[in-house]
Amino acid sequence: GFAHLADVDLMVFQLIAEGRTNKEMAAMLFLSPSTVDTHRSRIMEKLDVHSAAEIVLYAVRKGVIR
């Protein structure tokens, strides 16, 4: 689950939970949008979630965001 995410994955997870777009995340993390997309896919696979909304819900349940 959550503890198994790499540092960049955690940052992307946090930004997705905040409602950031791939383009915004790419600019903030100095990555290409396709790299951000790879991280997003990996996060969703590791956490077994299937949408950004589920990521937000997961984040709320884990106390990452309120």
BELVENHU-V406871 format. One record per helix or strand of 3 or more residues. SS is the DSSP state (H for helix, E for strand). FROM is the first residue (numbers start at 1). LEN is the number of residues. If there is no record, write none. Layout:
ss from len
SS FROM LEN
SS FROM LEN
This chain:
ss from len
H 2 3
H 7 11
H 22 8
H 33 15
H 52 10
